[in-house]
């Protein structure tokens, strides 16, 4: 019985923690194209590209010099 009472608040805390991990982000390119992502993109890799998945799940790779801004979604 004690285990059931204790596990419910721990489960709720774990779910809230996981929900807070995602940060929707807008990546705007120099030409005005915008990508909405579920999570913040990986900053440019060793070869000079940003890599992220857009909201449809498509993997996108953009040259760092083509990126104008990376901002959290309002």
N, C-alpha and C positions, 0 to 999 in steps of 0.2 A: 504494500500500500504506500509506504513512504517513498519507494522508488518511483511510482507513478506520479506522485505529487511533485517530486523533484525534477522529473524528466520533462514535464510540460514547459516550465519556464526556460530550461536549457535549450529545448528544441526551438522555442520562439526566439530566443536570443541568437541562435545559430542562423535561423532563416533571415532575421533582420541584418545580421552581419553580411551574409552572402548577397542580399539585395543591394546593399550599399557599395558593393565592389564595382558595379558597372557605371561607367561615366559616359553617357551619350556625348559625342563630339562632332563638330562640323569642321571638315577640312575644305578650305577654299583654295582653289588653284589660281594662278596668275590670270588665266583666261576667263575667270568668273564661275567655272564649274564648281559645284559644291557636292561633297559626299557626306552623308550622315552615317556615323558609325555607332555601334553599340558600346564599344570601349575606346579609350584613348589609343591612337595608333602608336606603333613602335616608332620611336624617333629614328631618324635616318640610320640605316645600317652601314656597314663598312664600305659598301659599294655606292653609297650616296642616294639611297631610295627610302621613302616612307612605305611601310607595308601595313595594311589593315584590311578588315572585312567590312563591307558596307552593310546596311540594314537588311539587304536581301540575302546576305551570306556570301556574296561574291568577293573573292580575294582581289584586292587592288594594290598595285605597286606603282608609285609615282616618284619621279625624280625630285629630290629635295629642292632643287632650284626652281621647280614649277609650282611649289607650294607657297601661297601667300600667307595664310593664317591657319592655325589649329586652335579652335576655341571650344570650350564646353557649350553644349546646346543650352539656350536660354529657356 
